[in-house]
């Protein structure tokens, strides 16, 4: 099989969130299972120079976009054994940041159309185009409306993966004739509640619909989770499947990670204690090994459950615990955590921003990792934390429910709570703290978490099975 994975970001070239980890790792895992998988991305100005240096231009052509024809170049390089294509147009992509521009609707309509035009100019004819989130959701639409008569496109099947339905790519209706150039007969593919909604179009037009965990697939039929698209998802359940994401276990490995103060394994956890001491020192905390250290690495956004942390923070800090947070986002949340560091010197360490090396040191140095999300399509941080022997405390939703089992039941690997209540979150934290006070038990917990396999092999096998089923239809 030949699979072209279309995404708006992928590590190591461009990253704003978990989609980049998925796109970079899934393609490699699929290729390692004997399938031809390549990736296509926009060529952002944010792509590092050292990665640009190995790129080779292979094509130049014009992309039709309604009344305009726009230049497109295609560059290619190979990374981790996977071939990548980059769609180059400086007008659309030579900017700081991946998203958040006034013309994002036009930028990613161009990218989606360019992916299909590119097939006329490269030596790869995919059986499957695997699209990801709203930025590539127009590919199934454009394919059906403009390209099905082409020999190179006639038999292509499309998969569309929802990574987070909150971000839908909704724009004014005027974009349909002026940018997308769709005939009036096709306007219904993209129209939704008085807007042009890219994600709705992808959900309806793809051959197979997936999302990033089995529980999230179920939740998306509920209005509380689906941000207005629950009816569309419910109608397409016959073609929907939830496949839990994975992590690159070679990249996230406490035995080899160069960012850590000391490497360690599940059989020898001495290095984890050294990592905790180093993190306490770095974050200005009292260097006390007996005090449980709770870590968070997160975007400061409302759906991450940080309002629960705000409500419970004073009660939590009345206990003998330490708290570390790395993240950025909502300015009010940023200010709350800055103030918290001032209120609890030596006990609360806050870093506003993002630093990959510090994130690794939190994953390894913390004892517990808190994720009280209101909604979490999959979540990767809880998997990374367990890889480093740091015990997750999570609300049981989405991928958190599918990956974390409470120590109160069988095969536990973390602590969970169900209702979206600060007291329930605090209860789960206190249960973890009580167990932490029993060192032999805590070592067992750490080893149980580290024994979990969240590698991409299982997920890749499920996607390959899905692709095969599509091609046999």
C-alpha positions as CSV (number, residue, x, y, z in Angstrom):
1,X,0.0,0.0,0.0
2,X,1.0,3.6,-0.6
3,X,-0.1,6.1,2.0
4,X,0.3,9.9,1.8
5,X,-0.2,11.5,5.2
6,X,-1.2,15.1,4.9
7,X,-0.8,17.3,8.0
8,X,-0.2,20.9,9.0
9,X,2.7,20.0,11.3
10,X,5.0,17.1,12.1
11,X,8.1,16.7,14.2
12,X,10.9,17.6,13.8
13,X,10.0,20.2,11.2
14,X,7.1,22.2,12.8
15,X,5.2,21.7,16.0
16,X,2.4,23.5,17.9
17,X,0.8,20.5,19.6
18,X,0.3,16.7,19.7
19,X,-0.6,16.5,16.0
20,X,3.0,17.1,15.2
21,X,4.1,14.1,17.3
22,X,1.4,11.9,15.7
23,X,2.3,12.8,12.1
24,X,6.0,12.4,12.6
25,X,5.8,9.1,14.6
26,X,2.8,7.4,12.8
27,X,4.4,7.6,9.4
28,X,7.6,6.0,10.7
29,X,5.7,3.2,12.4
30,X,3.7,2.5,9.3
31,X,6.8,2.4,7.2
32,X,8.5,0.1,9.7
33,X,5.6,-2.3,9.1
34,X,6.4,-2.6,5.4
35,X,4.1,0.0,3.9
36,X,5.1,2.9,1.8
37,X,4.2,6.0,3.8
38,X,5.2,9.6,3.0
39,X,4.2,12.9,4.6
40,X,3.3,16.3,3.0
41,X,3.5,19.6,5.0
42,X,3.5,23.3,4.4
43,X,7.0,24.8,4.2
44,X,6.7,27.3,7.1
45,X,9.4,29.9,7.8
46,X,9.6,28.3,11.3
47,X,11.2,25.1,9.8
48,X,14.7,25.2,11.2
49,X,17.5,26.1,8.8
50,X,19.5,22.9,9.5
51,X,16.5,20.9,8.4
52,X,16.0,23.0,5.3
53,X,19.6,22.4,4.3
54,X,18.9,18.9,3.2
55,X,15.8,19.7,1.1
56,X,15.7,19.4,-2.7
57,X,13.3,21.1,-5.0
58,X,11.5,18.6,-7.3
59,X,8.6,20.6,-8.8
60,X,7.1,24.0,-9.6
61,X,3.5,24.5,-10.8
62,X,0.4,26.7,-10.4
63,X,-2.4,25.8,-8.0
64,X,-5.9,27.0,-9.0
65,X,-7.9,28.6,-6.2
66,X,-11.2,30.0,-7.4
67,X,-10.3,32.9,-9.7
68,X,-6.6,32.9,-8.8
69,X,-3.6,30.7,-9.7
70,X,-0.9,30.6,-7.1
71,X,2.7,29.5,-7.4
72,X,3.6,26.3,-5.6
73,X,7.0,24.7,-5.2
74,X,7.6,21.2,-3.8
75,X,10.7,20.3,-1.9
76,X,11.6,16.9,-0.4
77,X,13.9,15.4,2.1
78,X,14.1,12.2,4.1
79,X,13.9,12.0,7.9
80,X,13.9,8.9,10.1
81,X,13.6,6.8,6.9
82,X,10.4,8.6,5.9
83,X,10.2,10.8,2.7
84,X,8.6,14.3,3.3
85,X,7.2,16.7,0.8
86,X,7.0,20.4,1.5
87,X,4.5,22.7,-0.2
88,X,6.3,26.1,-0.7
89,X,4.5,29.4,-1.2
90,X,6.1,32.4,0.6
91,X,2.9,34.5,0.4
92,X,1.0,31.9,2.5
93,X,3.7,30.3,4.7
94,X,6.7,32.7,5.1
95,X,5.3,34.0,8.5
96,X,6.0,33.5,12.1
97,X,3.8,30.9,13.7
98,X,1.8,28.1,12.1
99,X,-1.8,29.3,12.7
100,X,-3.7,32.3,13.9
101,X,-3.4,34.5,10.7
102,X,-6.3,36.4,9.3
103,X,-6.3,34.3,6.1
104,X,-5.9,30.8,7.5
105,X,-9.0,29.7,5.6
106,X,-7.2,30.6,2.3
107,X,-3.8,29.4,3.4
108,X,-5.0,25.8,4.1
109,X,-7.4,25.7,1.2
110,X,-4.3,26.4,-0.9
111,X,-2.4,23.7,0.9
112,X,-5.2,21.1,0.4
113,X,-5.5,21.9,-3.3
114,X,-1.7,21.9,-3.7
115,X,-1.5,18.4,-2.2
116,X,-3.7,17.1,-4.9
117,X,-2.0,19.1,-7.7
118,X,1.3,17.8,-6.5
119,X,0.4,14.2,-7.5
120,X,0.7,15.2,-11.2
121,X,4.4,16.2,-10.5
122,X,5.9,13.6,-8.2
123,X,6.7,9.9,-8.5
124,X,4.3,8.7,-5.8
125,X,0.7,7.6,-6.5
126,X,-1.0,7.0,-3.2
127,X,-3.7,4.5,-2.6
128,X,-4.8,6.4,0.6
129,X,-4.5,10.1,1.5
130,X,-4.7,10.3,5.3
131,X,-5.9,13.8,6.3
132,X,-5.6,15.4,9.7
133,X,-7.8,18.0,11.3
134,X,-9.4,21.0,9.7
135,X,-6.3,22.2,7.9
136,X,-6.4,19.3,5.5
137,X,-10.2,18.6,5.7
138,X,-10.8,20.0,2.2
139,X,-8.7,17.4,0.5
140,X,-11.6,14.9,0.3
141,X,-13.9,17.7,-1.0
142,X,-11.5,18.9,-3.7
143,X,-10.7,15.3,-4.6
144,X,-14.3,14.5,-5.3
145,X,-15.2,17.8,-7.0
146,X,-12.2,18.5,-9.1
147,X,-9.9,15.4,-9.5
148,X,-11.9,12.2,-9.8
149,X,-11.6,12.2,-13.6
150,X,-7.8,12.2,-13.4
151,X,-6.1,8.9,-13.8
152,X,-3.7,9.6,-10.9
153,X,-6.6,10.4,-8.5
154,X,-9.5,8.2,-9.7
155,X,-9.0,5.4,-7.1
156,X,-7.7,7.3,-4.1
157,X,-9.5,6.7,-0.8
158,X,-9.4,9.3,2.0
159,X,-9.1,8.9,5.8
160,X,-9.9,11.9,8.0
161,X,-8.7,12.0,11.6
162,X,-10.2,14.4,14.1
163,X,-7.4,15.3,16.6
164,X,-9.5,18.0,18.4
165,X,-13.0,18.9,17.3
166,X,-12.9,22.2,19.1
167,X,-10.8,23.7,16.3
168,X,-13.0,23.3,13.2
169,X,-11.8,25.8,10.6
170,X,-15.1,27.8,10.4
171,X,-15.1,30.9,8.1
172,X,-17.6,33.2,6.4
173,X,-19.7,31.8,3.5
174,X,-18.1,34.2,1.1
175,X,-15.0,32.0,1.1
176,X,-16.8,29.3,-0.8
177,X,-17.0,31.0,-4.2
178,X,-14.1,33.4,-3.6
179,X,-11.4,31.0,-2.3
180,X,-12.6,27.4,-2.6
181,X,-14.1,27.9,-6.1
182,X,-16.6,25.2,-5.5
183,X,-19.6,25.0,-7.9
184,X,-22.9,25.8,-6.4
185,X,-23.9,22.2,-6.4
186,X,-21.1,21.4,-4.0
187,X,-21.7,24.2,-1.5
188,X,-23.6,21.9,0.8
189,X,-20.4,19.9,1.4
190,X,-18.9,22.8,3.3
191,X,-21.9,24.8,4.6
192,X,-22.8,24.5,8.2
193,X,-25.0,26.7,10.4
194,X,-24.3,29.8,8.3
195,X,-20.6,29.3,7.9
196,X,-18.1,27.4,5.8
197,X,-16.9,24.7,8.1
198,X,-13.8,22.7,6.9
199,X,-14.0,20.0,9.6
200,X,-17.7,19.3,8.9
201,X,-16.7,18.9,5.2
202,X,-14.0,16.4,6.1
203,X,-16.3,14.4,8.3
204,X,-18.9,14.0,5.6
205,X,-16.7,13.5,2.5
206,X,-14.0,11.2,3.7
207,X,-14.2,7.4,3.1
208,X,-13.1,6.6,6.7
209,X,-13.3,8.7,9.8
210,X,-11.1,8.2,12.8
211,X,-10.2,10.0,16.0
212,X,-7.4,9.6,18.5
213,X,-9.0,7.3,21.1
214,X,-11.9,5.0,21.4
215,X,-13.5,6.9,24.2
216,X,-13.3,10.2,22.3
217,X,-15.0,8.6,19.3
218,X,-17.9,7.8,21.6
219,X,-17.8,11.3,23.3
220,X,-18.1,13.1,20.0
221,X,-21.7,12.1,19.6
222,X,-22.4,14.1,22.8
223,X,-23.1,17.9,22.4
224,X,-20.9,18.6,25.4
225,X,-17.8,17.3,23.7
226,X,-18.5,17.9,20.0
227,X,-18.8,21.7,19.8
228,X,-21.8,21.6,17.6
229,X,-20.8,18.7,15.3
230,X,-22.4,15.8,17.3
231,X,-25.1,15.2,14.8
232,X,-22.7,15.0,11.9
233,X,-20.4,12.6,13.8
234,X,-23.4,10.5,14.9
235,X,-24.6,10.1,11.4
236,X,-21.1,8.9,10.3
237,X,-20.6,6.3,13.0
238,X,-20.7,3.6,10.4
239,X,-17.3,4.8,9.1
240,X,-15.8,6.0,12.4
241,X,-13.1,4.3,14.5
242,X,-11.2,5.5,17.6
243,X,-7.5,4.5,17.5
244,X,-5.4,5.5,20.5
245,X,-2.3,7.4,19.7
246,X,1.1,6.3,20.8
247,X,4.5,7.8,21.6
248,X,7.9,7.3,20.2
249,X,9.4,5.1,23.0
250,X,12.9,5.5,21.6
251,X,12.7,9.3,21.8
252,X,11.1,9.2,25.3
253,X,13.4,6.8,27.1
254,X,14.7,7.6,30.6
255,X,17.6,5.2,30.0
256,X,19.1,7.3,27.2
257,X,17.4,10.7,27.4
258,X,20.3,13.3,27.3
259,X,18.2,16.0,29.0
260,X,18.1,14.1,32.4
261,X,20.4,14.7,35.3
262,X,20.9,11.0,35.5
263,X,19.5,8.2,33.4
264,X,17.6,5.2,34.9
265,X,15.5,2.1,34.2
266,X,12.6,0.4,35.8
267,X,15.0,-2.1,37.4
268,X,17.2,0.7,38.8
269,X,15.3,3.8,39.8
270,X,18.2,5.5,41.6
271,X,18.5,7.9,38.7
272,X,14.9,9.1,39.1
273,X,15.7,10.3,42.6
274,X,18.6,12.2,41.2
275,X,16.3,13.7,38.6
276,X,13.9,14.9,41.3
277,X,16.7,16.5,43.3
278,X,18.0,18.3,40.2
279,X,14.4,19.5,39.3
280,X,13.8,20.8,42.8
281,X,17.1,22.7,42.6
282,X,16.4,24.1,39.1
283,X,12.8,25.3,40.1
284,X,13.9,26.8,43.4
285,X,12.2,24.2,45.6
286,X,13.3,22.7,48.9
287,X,15.4,19.7,48.1
288,X,13.5,17.2,50.1
289,X,13.1,13.6,48.7
290,X,10.2,12.7,51.1
291,X,7.8,15.4,49.8
292,X,5.7,14.3,46.8
293,X,6.3,16.5,43.8
294,X,3.4,17.1,41.4
295,X,4.2,18.1,37.9
296,X,2.3,19.6,35.0
297,X,3.4,20.3,31.4
298,X,0.4,21.8,29.6
299,X,-1.1,24.5,27.5
300,X,-2.9,27.0,29.8
301,X,-6.3,26.5,28.1
302,X,-9.8,26.1,29.6
303,X,-10.3,22.5,28.5
304,X,-7.1,21.4,30.3
305,X,-8.9,21.5,33.6
306,X,-6.8,24.3,35.1
307,X,-9.9,25.9,36.7
308,X,-10.0,22.8,38.9
309,X,-6.4,23.4,39.8
310,X,-7.2,27.1,40.7
311,X,-10.1,26.1,42.9
312,X,-8.2,23.5,44.8
313,X,-4.7,25.1,44.9
314,X,-4.9,26.6,48.4
315,X,-6.3,23.4,49.8
316,X,-3.6,21.4,48.0
317,X,-0.8,23.6,49.3
318,X,-2.0,23.2,52.8
319,X,-0.6,19.6,52.5
320,X,3.1,18.8,52.4
321,X,3.5,18.7,48.7
322,X,5.4,20.6,46.0
323,X,4.1,21.7,42.6
324,X,5.9,22.4,39.3
325,X,4.2,23.7,36.1
326,X,5.6,24.4,32.6
327,X,3.2,26.0,30.1
328,X,1.8,29.1,28.5
329,X,-1.5,30.3,27.1
330,X,-4.4,32.2,28.7
331,X,-2.9,35.3,30.4
332,X,-5.2,35.0,33.4
333,X,-4.0,31.5,34.1
334,X,-0.4,32.6,33.5
335,X,-0.9,35.3,36.1
336,X,-2.5,32.9,38.6
337,X,0.5,30.6,38.5
338,X,3.0,33.4,38.6
339,X,1.2,34.6,41.8
340,X,1.2,31.1,43.2
341,X,5.0,30.9,42.9
342,X,5.2,34.1,45.0
343,X,2.7,32.8,47.6
344,X,4.5,29.5,48.1
345,X,8.2,30.1,47.7
346,X,10.2,26.9,47.8
347,X,7.1,24.8,47.2
348,X,5.7,26.0,43.9
349,X,7.9,26.3,40.8
350,X,6.4,27.9,37.7
351,X,7.9,28.4,34.2
352,X,5.7,30.3,31.8
353,X,6.6,29.3,28.2
354,X,7.8,26.1,26.7
355,X,11.2,24.4,26.9
356,X,11.5,20.8,25.7
357,X,14.5,20.0,27.9
358,X,12.7,21.3,31.0
359,X,9.6,19.3,30.0
360,X,11.7,16.1,30.0
361,X,13.2,17.0,33.4
362,X,9.6,17.5,34.8
363,X,8.5,14.1,33.3
364,X,11.5,12.4,35.0
365,X,11.8,14.4,38.2
366,X,8.2,14.7,39.3
367,X,6.6,11.9,41.3
368,X,3.1,12.5,40.0
369,X,1.8,14.1,36.8
370,X,-1.5,16.0,36.9
371,X,-4.0,16.1,34.0
372,X,-7.5,17.1,35.2
373,X,-8.8,17.8,31.7
374,X,-12.4,18.8,30.9
375,X,-11.9,17.0,27.6
376,X,-8.8,15.2,26.2
377,X,-9.1,13.6,22.8
378,X,-6.0,11.5,23.4
379,X,-3.3,13.1,25.4
380,X,0.3,12.1,25.1
381,X,1.7,13.6,28.3
382,X,0.3,10.9,30.5
383,X,2.0,8.3,28.3
384,X,5.3,10.1,28.4
385,X,5.0,10.5,32.2
386,X,4.5,6.8,32.7
387,X,7.4,6.1,30.4
388,X,9.5,8.0,32.9
389,X,7.9,6.3,36.0
390,X,5.9,9.4,37.0
391,X,2.4,8.4,38.0
392,X,-0.5,10.2,36.2
393,X,-3.4,11.6,38.1
394,X,-6.1,12.2,35.4
395,X,-9.8,12.8,34.9
396,X,-11.3,9.8,33.2
397,X,-12.2,11.3,29.8
398,X,-11.1,10.7,26.2
399,X,-7.7,9.1,25.7
400,X,-7.0,9.5,29.4
401,X,-9.7,7.0,30.2
402,X,-8.3,4.6,27.6
403,X,-4.7,4.8,28.8
404,X,-4.8,5.3,32.6
405,X,-6.3,2.6,35.0
406,X,-6.7,3.4,38.6
407,X,-4.5,1.6,41.1
408,X,-7.7,0.7,43.0
409,X,-8.6,-1.8,40.4
410,X,-6.8,-4.5,38.3
411,X,-3.6,-3.6,36.4
412,X,-3.5,-0.1,37.7
413,X,-1.0,2.4,36.3
414,X,-2.3,5.7,37.8
415,X,-5.0,7.5,39.7
416,X,-8.3,8.6,38.1
417,X,-11.4,10.6,39.0
418,X,-14.6,10.9,37.0
419,X,-16.7,14.0,37.8
420,X,-15.4,17.4,36.8
421,X,-15.2,18.6,40.4
422,X,-12.2,20.1,42.2
423,X,-12.9,18.0,45.3
424,X,-12.8,14.8,43.3
425,X,-9.5,15.8,41.8
426,X,-8.1,16.7,45.2
427,X,-9.2,13.3,46.5
428,X,-7.3,11.5,43.7
429,X,-4.2,13.6,44.5
430,X,-4.4,12.8,48.2
431,X,-4.8,9.0,47.5
432,X,-1.6,9.3,45.5
433,X,0.2,11.1,48.3
434,X,-0.9,8.4,50.8
435,X,0.6,5.7,48.6
436,X,3.7,7.8,48.1
437,X,4.3,7.7,51.9
438,X,4.8,3.9,51.4
439,X,8.1,3.7,49.5
440,X,8.0,0.0,48.6
441,X,4.4,0.4,47.2
442,X,5.4,3.5,45.3
443,X,8.3,1.7,43.6
444,X,5.9,-1.0,42.5
445,X,3.6,1.8,41.1
446,X,6.5,3.3,39.2
447,X,7.5,0.0,37.7
448,X,3.9,-0.8,36.7
449,X,3.7,2.6,34.9
450,X,7.0,2.0,33.1
451,X,6.0,-1.4,32.0
452,X,3.1,0.0,29.9
453,X,3.6,-0.2,26.1
454,X,2.4,3.0,24.4
455,X,4.6,2.6,21.4
456,X,3.2,3.2,17.9
457,X,3.3,-0.4,16.8
458,X,-0.3,-1.2,18.0
459,X,-1.7,2.0,16.5
460,X,0.1,1.6,13.2
461,X,-1.3,-2.0,12.9
462,X,-4.8,-0.7,13.4
463,X,-4.4,2.1,10.8
464,X,-2.9,-0.4,8.3
465,X,-5.9,-2.7,8.8
466,X,-8.2,0.3,8.3
467,X,-6.4,1.2,5.0
468,X,-6.7,-2.4,3.8
469,X,-10.4,-2.6,4.5
470,X,-10.9,0.6,2.6
471,X,-9.0,-0.6,-0.5
472,X,-11.0,-3.9,-0.5
473,X,-14.3,-2.0,-0.7
